[in-house]
Amino acid sequence: MPEPTTEPTTDSTPLTMHATTDEPEEQTAAGDDPLRGGRRFEPDLRAMTRVNLRPIASPMPVGFYTVAIASVIVGCFQLGVFEDGARRAVGLAILPAFVLQFLVGVLAFGARDVLAATLMTCFSGLWLASALNMVLAPPDGTRVLGVLNAVFALFALLMAVVAGRKRALWLVLCTAVPRFTVAAVANLSGVEWLGLLSGALGLLLAAVAMYTAFALMLEDMRGEEVLPIGRSGPAHHAVEGSLSVQLRDLERQAGVRRTL
């Protein structure tokens, strides 16, 4: 008869390894450097990590409505709806747009939306510079404003390249690029018909921004998409995805990781 054989057995239950330290517990606080004094910490800190979120209402409708209102006022001025002496009044009218869009940008940074925050804060700076230029009327201010519009048009183009998944934001940017490009050329050259074209493009930008703001408000009020916005990819999952999708790779997000 064959001799019985004995095979080693293994326990399939996983073992949990806990780091230990010979130093008192108070000396191994989370703020201590793990590379000093031979301290050892548990390699996986997810089990003891808690992330507290503070929900906020979306500030984007306010931002887009502000773009629309300021663009209408400037566009009407460029189209000759107001008299030439209304330049200071137009500057004072668009000055509050700086405050509103700066607030939207701050809230968007808190909501971890880098694209929206960057766009809104840069828009706020543009409205502030435009308003001060119209009110104070500094020497050669029109040409300086033309250079500013040209730089902003380039900025909007670069933003549009990376904002393709957020169709509403992308559409606003695609409308802003020709509007501010034509405005820059009109300011630098002084050609009258270019100023009229810039005003018309400003009204188009206002219409697109107004639609986007209204669509976002309807979506927020009804809890579903009512008017098409065209989200795709991560922008679509941000609204339609589950909580687990939203928390994916959270440890590598700004404000959680150690450096920006």
Secondary structure, 3 states (H helix, E strand, C coil): CCCCCCCCCCCCCCCCCCCCCCCCHHHHCCCCCCCCCCCCCCCCCHHHCCCCCCCCCCCHHHHHHHHHHHHHHHHHHHCCCCCHHHHHHHHHHHHHHHHHHHHHHHHHHHCCCHHHHHHHHHHHHHHHHHHHHHHHCCCCHHHHHHHHHHHHHHHHHHHHHHCCCEHHHHHHHHHHHHHHHHHHHHHHHCCHHHHHHHHHHHHHHHHHHHHHHHHHHHHHHHCCCCCCCCECCHHHHHHHCCHHHHCCCHHHCCCCCCCC
